[in-house]
Amino acid sequence: MIQPEQRKFRRHEARHLLNYLTIDGDGNPGTYSMGRTLDVCVDGLRLETIQPLHTDTRLRITLGVEGNLIDLEGRTTHSSPSENRYISGVSFLRVSKDGRRTLNKYIEALPN
């Protein structure tokens, strides 16, 4: 039986490199590393990393999209191993106004 879609927004397959920094509960920086997006929508993305990320990990992310850098803050909603890597869902918590405009413009241009 096929499960109905739970997301509010459609995810679009998109591969982009990004940098991320984990932030602990007190706001202190933790691990700095790289990853890549597997898909993206206006309120989140699916992230592939080499390092495992725990659910509810806060992240500061710099995402490169069409020659622009978008700085955002997100939180992992889930994470699981996949072929020597880890796949995590990230929900956006904060995106700058310019970053949101760039991201929305990029997503609107992606094929359905």
N, C-alpha and C positions, 0 to 999 in steps of 0.2 A: 504494500500500500504506500502510495506517495504522500509524504507529509506536506501540508500546505505551507507556503512561504510565510515566515514569521517576521521578516524585515519590513520596515516602513518604506525603504528606498531600494531600488534595484541596484545590484552590484554589477560593475563592469570589469571584465578581465583587463588587467593593466599591470605591466611589469616595470617597476621603477626602483632604482637603488635609493636607500635612505640611511641616515645615521640616526641612532637613538641613544638616549641616556636614561637609565632607570633612576627613579626618584623614590626614596623611602618615605615612610609615613610622617617623618619630621621635616620633609622637604630637602633632605641631603642627597647629593648626587651619588650614584652607585656605578654600575657597569656601563661603559660606553662601548658601542659596537655598531656594526652595519647589518643591514638586512635588505629585503626587497619586498615590494608589494606583489601580491598575486591578483587581488582585485580591489576596487575602490568604489565608494559611493559618497554622497554628501555628508554622511554622519559617521563613517568609519572605513576600515580597510582590513584586509587579511594579510598578515605579515609572515614571511618566511625568514627564520633566523638559524644560526648555527648553535647558539646558546639557548637553553630552555628559559622560558618566561613563565612565571606563576600567574594564575588568575588574579585579577585586581592589582597588577603591577602598573604603577603610573609611569608614563614614558614622555620624554620630550623628544620630538621627532623633527628632523629636517628632511623634507621630501623634495626631490628635484622633479619638476614637471615642466616640460617644454621650455627649458632654459630659465625657469624661475625656481627659486628656493622658497618653499612654504614651511614656516615654523608652526608647529602645533603641539598640543598636549593631548594625550589620550590615556586610556586605561584598558588593559587586556580584559576581555570578557571570557575567554577560554584559551587553552593551549594544549596541543597534543603532539607527540612525536610522529614524524613521517619521513621515512627513507633517509636516515642520518641527519635530519634537520627537524625543526620544530615549526609548527603552524599555529599562529595565534590570531584571534579576532581582536581588533582594537576599535574601541568606540571613542570618537573625538570628544574631548572635554572643552578645549579652547583652541580656536583658530583665529589669527588676526583677520581684520576686515579685508585687507589686500589679499591675504592668503585664501580666504573664503571665496573671494571674487575669482581669483585665478583657478582654484579648484573647481568651482561651479562651471566656469567657462570650458575648462578641459573636459569635465564629465559630460556636459551637453554635447560636445563634439564627438564623443565616442559612439561607435555603432551600437544599436540595440541588439 
